[in-house]
């Protein structure tokens, strides 16, 4: 049975899937052609050489990261939804995000999420430096949490493990706390709770400025 005509989007879809699974180093024109069941020359016709293909994947990733849409009935809930969506999108494409970073497009990639956050902090009544600080705090919390999360996932098996280290004696005679810390953390819940607490604090009171700087009113 004859193969249907190859399209540029099909090439990019397949290349994206290969990078997500194995990283950019595993993406070769011959391997991609084999995956698509076509000739290498056909790949070149649609996307150019390998560097052009990687550039196209980066541009596509930046564009897709701009599709985040806030959800919720209050500005706080909508801010949390942006943070959760940003973490989810970053988690699903680590190799592609690394490629974006290597090409110096990280700030451009984050701009849509930042603009969504700006809209919501404005809706909550924050302006100027306070609004900027809130946007950056949520972004840094999201990215920082993800970095810690990824580091824990990649770390070797710990011995003793966290569950072996906590008892009433190490938890200042708080056995319930010891039992809770001995259990594996739920990253999704922990992230949502931490961002929600951060956002509630940011929206409830003034942002503290570094010594020597004026506090924006």
C-alpha positions in Angstrom: 0.0 0.0 0.0 1.4 3.4 -1.0 2.3 5.8 1.7 0.3 9.0 1.9 2.3 12.2 1.0 4.6 13.3 3.8 3.9 16.7 5.4 6.1 19.0 7.4 3.9 18.7 10.5 4.2 14.9 10.3 8.0 15.2 10.2 8.0 17.6 13.2 5.5 15.4 15.2 7.7 12.3 14.7 10.9 14.2 15.5 9.3 15.7 18.6 8.3 12.2 19.8 11.9 10.9 19.2 13.4 13.8 21.2 11.0 13.3 24.0 11.9 9.6 24.3 15.6 9.7 23.7 16.9 13.2 23.7 18.2 15.4 20.8 21.4 13.4 20.3 19.4 10.4 19.2 17.7 12.4 16.5 19.4 11.6 13.2 18.0 12.2 9.7 18.4 8.5 8.8 16.6 7.4 12.0 13.8 9.9 11.5 13.4 8.7 7.9 13.2 5.1 9.1 10.6 6.0 11.7 8.6 7.7 9.0 9.1 5.1 6.4 10.4 7.5 3.8 13.7 8.6 2.2 16.2 10.9 3.9 15.9 13.3 0.9 12.2 13.7 1.6 13.0 14.8 5.2 15.4 17.4 3.8 12.8 18.7 1.4 10.3 19.4 4.2 12.6 20.7 7.0 16.1 21.2 5.6 19.2 19.8 7.4 19.4 18.6 11.0 20.1 22.0 12.4 17.1 23.5 10.6 15.0 20.7 12.0 16.2 21.3 15.6 15.5 25.1 15.1 12.0 24.2 13.9 11.4 22.0 17.0 12.6 24.8 19.3 10.3 27.3 17.6 7.4 24.8 17.9 8.1 24.2 21.6 8.2 28.0 22.3 4.9 28.3 20.4 3.2 25.5 22.3 4.3 26.8 25.6 2.2 29.9 24.8 -1.0 28.0 24.9 -1.4 28.0 28.7 -4.9 29.3 29.7 -5.8 30.2 33.3 -8.8 28.5 34.9 -10.7 29.2 38.1 -13.2 31.7 39.5 -10.8 33.9 41.4 -7.4 35.5 40.5 -5.7 33.4 43.1 -7.1 30.2 41.7 -6.3 31.3 38.1 -2.7 32.1 39.1 -2.3 28.6 40.7 -3.7 27.1 37.5 -1.1 28.9 35.4 1.7 27.6 37.7 0.3 24.1 37.6 0.0 24.2 33.8 3.5 25.6 33.4 5.0 22.8 35.6 3.1 20.2 33.6 4.3 21.5 30.2 7.9 21.7 31.4 7.8 18.2 32.9 6.5 16.6 29.7 9.2 17.9 27.4 12.5 18.2 29.3 14.8 17.6 26.3 12.9 20.1 24.2 13.1 22.7 27.0 16.8 22.1 27.2 17.1 22.8 23.5 15.2 26.0 23.9 17.5 27.1 26.7 20.6 26.2 24.6 19.4 28.5 21.8 18.9 31.4 24.2 15.1 31.5 23.9 14.1 30.7 27.5 12.9 34.1 28.3 10.8 34.3 25.2 9.3 30.8 26.0 8.3 32.0 29.5 6.7 35.3 28.2 3.2 33.9 27.6 3.0 32.4 31.1 4.3 35.7 32.5 1.7 37.7 30.6 -1.1 35.4 31.9 0.2 35.9 35.4 0.4 39.7 34.9 -3.3 39.7 33.9 -4.3 37.8 37.0 -2.3 39.8 39.5 -3.7 43.0 38.0 -7.2 41.5 38.4 -6.3 40.9 42.1 -5.4 44.6 42.5 -1.6 44.5 42.4 0.3 47.0 40.3 3.8 48.1 39.5 6.7 46.6 41.5 4.3 44.5 43.6 2.8 42.9 40.6 6.2 42.3 39.0 7.5 40.7 42.2 4.4 38.4 42.4 4.8 37.3 38.8 8.5 36.5 39.3 7.8 34.7 42.7 5.3 32.4 41.1 7.6 31.7 38.1 10.7 31.0 40.3 8.6 28.8 42.6 7.4 26.8 39.7 10.8 26.4 38.0 12.7 25.9 41.3 10.2 23.2 42.4 10.6 21.4 39.1 14.4 21.4 39.4 14.3 19.9 42.9 11.7 17.4 41.7 13.8 16.3 38.7 16.9 16.1 40.9 15.2 13.8 43.4 13.9 11.6 40.6 17.4 11.2 39.2 19.2 10.7 42.4 20.5 7.2 43.4 18.6 5.1 45.9 19.2 6.6 49.3 20.3 4.5 52.3 19.0 5.2 54.8 15.9 6.6 53.1 13.8 9.4 54.3 11.3 7.0 55.9 14.1 5.5 58.0 15.3 8.8 59.4 12.1 10.1 61.0 10.9 9.1 64.4 9.3 10.9 67.3 12.8 11.7 68.7 14.0 13.3 65.5 10.7 15.2 65.0 10.8 17.0 68.4 8.3 14.5 70.0 5.8 15.0 67.2 5.0 11.4 66.1 2.3 12.5 63.7 4.8 14.8 61.9 7.4 11.9 61.9 4.9 9.6 60.3 4.0 12.2 57.7 7.6 12.9 56.8 8.4 9.2 56.6 5.8 8.7 53.9 6.7 9.5 50.3 5.8 13.1 49.2 3.0 13.7 46.8 4.7 16.1 44.4 1.4 17.2 42.7 -0.3 18.0 46.0 2.9 19.6 47.5 3.3 21.8 44.5 -0.3 23.0 44.5 -0.3 23.6 48.2 3.0 25.5 48.1 2.0 27.7 45.2 -1.4 28.4 46.7 0.1 29.5 50.0 2.6 31.7 48.1 -0.1 33.3 46.0 -2.4 33.9 49.0 0.5 35.6 50.8 1.4 37.7 47.8 -2.1 38.9 47.3 -2.8 39.5 51.0 0.0 41.9 51.8 2.8 44.1 50.5 5.9 42.5 49.0 9.0 43.0 51.1 11.7 44.9 49.3 15.4 44.4 49.8 17.0 46.8 52.3 17.7 50.2 50.8 14.9 50.0 48.3 11.6 51.8 48.5 8.5 49.7 49.0 6.0 50.2 46.2 2.6 51.2 47.4 
